[in-house]
Amino acid sequence: MQSTQKCVSRFEDAYKKRLDAYNEQDAAAVAALFTQDAVLVNATGFGDALTSGQEAIKKRYEVDLASGFVVSGRIVQVYPVGSDVCANSEFTVQRHQILHGVTIYVREADEWKI
């Protein structure tokens, strides 16, 4: 059985990969962090509020990334949901707009996926 700290570390790596891919404007890399059947619910006012499936999420991020926004973030709270992890996060867009998000991470093979 893996230690809790090792699981948290892997989760934090997945979180950082998402921010890095977004800021590198790499929609394919962001989408690859999601499961094939993932659902993205977004209430920021950019694009559709609901996007389903990895390919549709990639297209959604292509539109979002065209804005050129730079995003930073931090994990506010993490807690287990069965064998998955729920993370509450705070994102700062363009150094002034603060958004909050909830992400469910699931294990797929040896990785955390959204």
N, CA, C and O of each residue as an XYZ file, in Angstrom:
456
protein
N       0.846     -1.192      0.000
C       0.000      0.000      0.000
C       0.888      1.251      0.000
O       1.859      1.338      0.751
N       0.536      2.208     -0.851
C       1.329      3.429     -0.955
C       1.065      4.334      0.233
O      -0.036      4.349      0.785
N       2.073      5.078      0.617
C       1.887      6.021      1.710
C       1.017      7.183      1.246
O       0.949      7.502      0.059
N       0.356      7.805      2.216
C      -0.492      8.963      1.916
C       0.326     10.076      1.287
O      -0.123     10.702      0.327
N       1.525     10.336      1.813
C       2.370     11.409      1.285
C       2.729     11.172     -0.176
O       2.746     12.117     -0.965
N       3.017      9.921     -0.550
C       3.361      9.612     -1.929
C       2.164      9.875     -2.846
O       2.331     10.392     -3.950
N       0.961      9.520     -2.393
C      -0.253      9.774     -3.182
C      -0.490     11.266     -3.354
O      -0.830     11.722     -4.445
N      -0.312     12.027     -2.281
C      -0.493     13.481     -2.361
C       0.526     14.076     -3.318
O       0.188     14.959     -4.106
N       1.751     13.614     -3.264
C       2.801     14.105     -4.150
C       2.441     13.861     -5.611
O       2.604     14.749     -6.448
N       1.955     12.674     -5.917
C       1.532     12.384     -7.293
C       0.388     13.285     -7.711
O       0.357     13.761     -8.846
N      -0.536     13.522     -6.825
C      -1.663     14.395     -7.120
C      -1.182     15.810     -7.406
O      -1.631     16.433     -8.368
N      -0.275     16.323     -6.582
C       0.255     17.669     -6.796
C       0.985     17.768     -8.124
O       0.930     18.804     -8.786
N       1.667     16.704     -8.520
C       2.326     16.685     -9.830
C       1.298     16.819    -10.951
O       1.515     17.559    -11.911
N       0.192     16.112    -10.830
C      -0.868     16.190    -11.847
C      -1.449     17.598    -11.913
O      -1.729     18.108    -12.998
N      -1.628     18.217    -10.770
C      -2.150     19.584    -10.700
C      -1.204     20.560    -11.399
O      -1.634     21.405    -12.184
N       0.094     20.430    -11.102
C       1.094     21.308    -11.714
C       1.188     21.076    -13.218
O       1.366     22.034    -13.971
N       1.075     19.839    -13.673
C       1.113     19.551    -15.114
C      -0.010     20.289    -15.836
O       0.190     20.799    -16.939
N      -1.180     20.348    -15.224
C      -2.316     21.041    -15.853
C      -2.017     22.532    -15.990
O      -2.236     23.111    -17.054
N      -1.520     23.156    -14.924
C      -1.188     24.585    -14.997
C      -0.089     24.844    -16.023
O      -0.180     25.784    -16.814
N       0.943     24.016    -16.008
C       2.053     24.192    -16.946
C       1.586     24.057    -18.390
O       1.938     24.878    -19.237
N       0.791     23.020    -18.677
C       0.304     22.812    -20.041
C      -0.575     23.979    -20.486
O      -0.509     24.408    -21.638
N      -1.392     24.485    -19.577
C      -2.250     25.629    -19.902
C      -1.384     26.846    -20.240
O      -1.603     27.503    -21.257
N      -0.422     27.135    -19.406
C       0.413     28.321    -19.623
C       1.352     28.173    -20.812
O       1.828     29.172    -21.351
N       1.625     26.939    -21.226
C       2.399     26.696    -22.443
C       1.490     26.687    -23.676
O       1.956     26.464    -24.794
N       0.209     26.929    -23.469
C      -0.805     26.988    -24.526
C      -0.866     25.682    -25.315
O      -0.956     25.691    -26.543
N      -0.815     24.567    -24.600
C      -0.809     23.236    -25.218
C      -2.111     22.507    -24.887
O      -2.188     21.762    -23.910
N      -3.122     22.731    -25.709
C      -4.445     22.141    -25.474
C      -4.401     20.618    -25.464
O      -5.107     19.988    -24.677
N      -3.588     20.019    -26.321
C      -3.484     18.557    -26.359
C      -2.910     18.025    -25.056
O      -3.369     16.999    -24.554
N      -1.913     18.706    -24.501
C      -1.321     18.270    -23.235
C      -2.305     18.425    -22.079
O      -2.352     17.576    -21.189
N      -3.089     19.497    -22.084
C      -4.110     19.673    -21.043
C      -5.142     18.554    -21.162
O      -5.468     17.906    -20.167
N      -5.652     18.325    -22.357
C      -6.687     17.299    -22.559
C      -6.195     15.909    -22.194
O      -6.973     15.085    -21.713
N      -4.918     15.636    -22.415
C      -4.355     14.321    -22.093
C      -4.387     14.042    -20.589
O      -4.261     12.889    -20.177
N      -4.550     15.064    -19.779
C      -4.622     14.892    -18.334
C      -6.016     14.459    -17.872
O      -6.209     14.102    -16.710
N      -6.970     14.493    -18.779
C      -8.352     14.093    -18.485
C      -8.575     12.651    -18.910
O      -7.901     12.159    -19.815
N      -9.516     11.969    -18.265
C      -9.915     10.634    -18.705
C     -10.673     10.762    -20.021
O     -11.146     11.846    -20.364
N     -10.790      9.658    -20.759
C     -11.504      9.673    -22.042
C     -12.953     10.132    -21.891
O     -13.493     10.786    -22.783
N     -13.588      9.788    -20.758
C     -15.003     10.125    -20.559
C     -15.207     11.272    -19.572
O     -16.277     11.396    -18.975
N     -14.198     12.100    -19.402
C     -14.270     13.211    -18.444
C     -15.366     14.203    -18.823
O     -15.752     14.325    -19.986
N     -15.848     14.899    -17.813
C     -16.819     15.974    -18.006
C     -16.233     17.231    -17.375
O     -15.854     17.234    -16.204
N     -16.164     18.295    -18.165
C     -15.657     19.582    -17.700
C     -16.848     20.520    -17.540
O     -17.548     20.810    -18.510
N     -17.077     20.988    -16.335
C     -18.144     21.951    -16.058
C     -17.454     23.269    -15.754
O     -16.614     23.346    -14.857
N     -17.812     24.309    -16.505
C     -17.104     25.577    -16.406
C     -18.109     26.713    -16.324
O     -18.962     26.862    -17.199
N     -18.006     27.501    -15.287
C     -18.932     28.621    -15.114
C     -18.205     29.962    -15.176
O     -18.636     30.929    -14.547
N     -17.112     30.027    -15.925
C     -16.331     31.264    -15.993
C     -16.853     32.246    -17.028
O     -16.447     33.408    -17.046
N     -17.743     31.790    -17.882
C     -18.240     32.661    -18.928
C     -17.501     32.490    -20.241
O     -17.868     33.120    -21.233
N     -16.468     31.655    -20.278
C     -15.731     31.379    -21.504
C     -16.262     30.088    -22.107
O     -16.175     29.042    -21.464
N     -16.800     30.119    -23.297
C     -17.245     28.914    -23.997
C     -18.429     28.232    -23.324
O     -19.116     28.818    -22.487
N     -18.648     26.981    -23.713
C     -19.762     26.197    -23.187
C     -19.555     25.903    -21.711
O     -18.424     25.776    -21.242
N     -20.667     25.795    -20.984
C     -20.593     25.483    -19.562
C     -20.289     24.007    -19.329
O     -19.734     23.655    -18.288
N     -20.641     23.136    -20.272
C     -20.462     21.698    -20.102
C     -19.784     21.114    -21.336
O     -20.256     21.298    -22.459
N     -18.685     20.416    -21.123
C     -17.954     19.774    -22.209
C     -17.688     18.342    -21.784
O     -17.240     18.097    -20.664
N     -17.961     17.389    -22.675
C     -17.845     15.982    -22.320
C     -16.935     15.244    -23.298
O     -17.082     15.371    -24.514
N     -15.994     14.473    -22.756
C     -15.086     13.678    -23.575
C     -13.766     14.384    -23.800
O     -13.713     15.608    -23.923
N     -12.699     13.600    -23.851
C     -11.353     14.150    -23.952
C     -11.143     14.988    -25.212
O     -10.517     16.047    -25.152
N     -11.657     14.528    -26.347
C     -11.482     15.276    -27.603
C     -12.217     16.619    -27.557
O     -11.682     17.635    -28.001
N     -13.430     16.626    -27.025
C     -14.192     17.876    -26.907
C     -13.511     18.827    -25.919
O     -13.518     20.043    -26.116
N     -12.928     18.273    -24.864
C     -12.205     19.103    -23.894
C     -10.986     19.726    -24.555
O     -10.670     20.888    -24.297
N     -10.304     18.978    -25.396
C      -9.158     19.534    -26.132
C      -9.605     20.726    -26.978
O      -8.962     21.775    -26.964
N     -10.701     20.564    -27.711
C     -11.201     21.661    -28.552
C     -11.607     22.851    -27.704
O     -11.391     23.999    -28.092
N     -12.191     22.583    -26.555
C     -12.589     23.651    -25.634
C     -11.358     24.435    -25.169
O     -11.377     25.665    -25.138
N     -10.294     23.720    -24.810
C      -9.074     24.399    -24.365
C      -8.411     25.150    -25.509
O      -7.792     26.186    -25.268
N      -8.512     24.676    -26.732
C      -7.958     25.423    -27.868
C      -8.599     26.808    -27.941
O      -7.917     27.797    -28.208
N      -9.901     26.875    -27.704
C     -10.615     28.159    -27.706
C     -10.158     29.006    -26.512
O      -9.841     30.185    -26.671
N     -10.126     28.407    -25.325
C      -9.705     29.139    -24.119
C      -8.286     29.682    -24.255
O      -8.015     30.826    -23.888
N      -7.383     28.856    -24.784
C      -5.984     29.247    -24.868
C      -5.748     30.380    -25.862
O      -4.744     31.087    -25.771
N      -6.650     30.552    -26.792
C      -6.534     31.646    -27.757
C      -6.592     33.011    -27.060
O      -6.157     34.018    -27.617
N      -7.134     33.033    -25.834
C      -7.209     34.283    -25.074
C      -5.837     34.747    -24.607
O      -5.640     35.931    -24.335
N      -4.880     33.813    -24.511
C      -3.538     34.156    -24.073
C      -3.400     34.394    -22.581
O      -2.364     34.882    -22.132
N      -4.421     34.061    -21.804
C      -4.359     34.259    -20.361
C      -3.256     33.430    -19.726
O      -2.952     32.328    -20.183
N      -2.668     33.962    -18.682
C      -1.694     33.242    -17.867
C      -2.382     32.926    -16.545
O      -2.997     33.794    -15.927
N      -2.270     31.679    -16.125
C      -2.967     31.222    -14.930
C      -1.963     30.707    -13.903
O      -1.032     29.976    -14.241
N      -2.160     31.087    -12.675
C      -1.406     30.494    -11.566
C      -2.448     29.906    -10.621
O      -3.633     30.219    -10.731
N      -2.023     29.078     -9.716
C      -3.012     28.483     -8.830
C      -2.394     27.819     -7.639
O      -1.179     27.646     -7.543
N      -3.266     27.452     -6.734
C      -2.840     26.726     -5.557
C      -3.969     25.817     -5.107
O      -5.147     26.082     -5.345
N      -3.576     24.751     -4.457
C      -4.535     23.818     -3.902
C      -4.942     24.355     -2.535
O      -4.089     24.641     -1.694
N      -6.238     24.489     -2.318
C      -6.747     24.999     -1.061
C      -7.078     23.855     -0.110
O      -6.805     23.931      1.088
N      -7.672     22.792     -0.658
C      -8.093     21.670      0.182
C      -8.105     20.399     -0.655
O      -8.504     20.420     -1.819
N      -7.674     19.308     -0.070
C      -7.680     18.005     -0.724
C      -8.313     17.006      0.231
O      -8.005     16.991      1.423
N      -9.207     16.166     -0.307
C      -9.762     15.116      0.536
C     -10.128     13.914     -0.319
O     -10.446     14.055     -1.500
N     -10.082     12.731      0.283
C     -10.394     11.507     -0.465
C     -11.895     11.358     -0.692
O     -12.718     11.749      0.135
N     -12.212     10.782     -1.835
C     -13.588     10.391     -2.160
C     -13.470      8.945     -2.630
O     -13.244      8.689     -3.813
N     -13.620      8.008     -1.711
C     -13.351      6.616     -2.028
C     -11.881      6.472     -2.363
O     -11.023      6.853     -1.567
N     -11.575      5.925     -3.536
C     -10.175      5.790     -3.956
C      -9.726      6.970     -4.818
O      -8.601      6.975     -5.316
N     -10.584      7.959     -4.997
C     -10.274      9.149     -5.782
C      -9.897     10.302     -4.865
O      -9.920     10.164     -3.642
N      -9.551     11.435     -5.456
C      -9.172     12.619     -4.688
C      -9.956     13.811     -5.216
O     -10.052     14.020     -6.425
N     -10.510     14.581     -4.305
C     -11.200     15.815     -4.665
C     -10.314     16.974     -4.223
O      -9.823     16.998     -3.094
N     -10.118     17.922     -5.111
C      -9.276     19.079     -4.794
C     -10.057     20.368     -5.018
O     -10.655     20.576     -6.074
N     -10.040     21.215     -4.016
C     -10.569     22.567     -4.166
C      -9.369     23.457     -4.449
O      -8.379     23.427     -3.719
N      -9.460     24.243     -5.505
C      -8.329     25.054     -5.939
C      -8.745     26.502     -6.122
O      -9.920     26.819     -6.305
N      -7.757     27.358     -6.068
C      -7.948     28.773     -6.333
C      -7.012     29.137     -7.474
O      -5.812     28.874     -7.405
N      -7.555     29.740     -8.517
C      -6.773     30.134     -9.686
C      -6.765     31.652     -9.799
O      -7.762     32.316     -9.514
N      -5.650     32.176    -10.209
C      -5.566     33.596    -10.499
C      -5.287     33.735    -11.993
O      -4.325     33.172    -12.515
N      -6.142     34.491    -12.665
C      -6.018     34.693    -14.104
C      -5.535     36.122    -14.346
O      -6.122     37.093    -13.867
N      -4.439     36.214    -15.110
C      -3.883     37.526    -15.455
C      -3.603     38.366    -14.207
O      -3.720     39.591    -14.251
N      -3.242     37.734    -13.116
C      -2.851     38.386    -11.866
C      -3.957     39.179    -11.188
O      -3.670     39.913    -10.243
N      -5.211     39.068    -11.624
C      -6.242     39.865    -10.967
C      -7.572     39.140    -10.770
O      -8.250     39.396     -9.774
N      -7.960     38.280    -11.643
C      -9.243     37.604    -11.511
C      -9.050     36.288    -10.761
O      -8.323     35.407    -11.219
N      -9.702     36.159     -9.612
C      -9.571     34.942     -8.809
C     -10.798     34.057     -9.046
O     -11.941     34.495     -8.908
N     -10.527     32.806     -9.404
C     -11.571     31.815     -9.646
C     -11.354     30.634     -8.711
O     -10.239     30.405     -8.241
N     -12.405     29.894     -8.446
C     -12.299     28.704     -7.612
C     -12.765     27.503     -8.416
O     -13.664     27.609     -9.249
N     -12.146     26.364     -8.159
C     -12.511     25.159     -8.889
C     -12.502     23.939     -7.995
O     -11.829     23.901     -6.965
N     -13.256     22.955     -8.411
C     -13.275     21.654     -7.755
C     -12.954     20.628     -8.830
O     -13.591     20.603     -9.883
N     -11.974     19.790     -8.564
C     -11.538     18.786     -9.525
C     -11.517     17.430     -8.839
O     -11.032     17.299     -7.715
N     -12.042     16.433     -9.517
C     -11.956     15.063     -9.031
C     -10.849     14.375     -9.831
O     -10.883     14.348    -11.061
N      -9.879     13.826     -9.123
C      -8.788     13.086     -9.739
C      -9.003     11.601     -9.485
O      -9.306     11.189     -8.366
N      -8.842     10.804    -10.536
C      -8.982      9.348    -10.440
C      -7.673      8.710    -10.887
O      -6.927      9.281    -11.684
N      -7.409      7.529    -10.367
C      -6.200      6.813    -10.798
C      -6.508      6.070    -12.079
O      -7.507      5.360    -12.191
N      -5.620      6.252    -13.042
C      -5.695      5.514    -14.296
C      -4.289      4.991    -14.541
O      -3.360      5.762    -14.782
N      -4.146      3.690    -14.477
C      -2.813      3.056    -14.520
C      -2.006      3.613    -13.358
O      -2.383      3.419    -12.202
N      -0.913      4.295    -13.637
C      -0.061      4.816    -12.563
C      -0.080      6.329    -12.518
O       0.873      6.946    -12.041
N      -1.165      6.947    -13.014
C      -1.268      8.402    -13.064
C      -2.560      8.872    -12.442
O      -3.526      8.114    -12.347
N      -2.579     10.126    -12.017
C      -3.819     10.784    -11.626
C      -4.377     11.457    -12.875
O      -3.665     12.194    -13.558
N      -5.642     11.203    -13.172
C      -6.323     11.842    -14.297
C      -7.515     12.622    -13.772
O      -8.077     12.293    -12.728
N      -7.889     13.645    -14.498
C      -9.020     14.485    -14.140
C     -10.295     13.840    -14.666
O     -11.384     14.382    -14.477
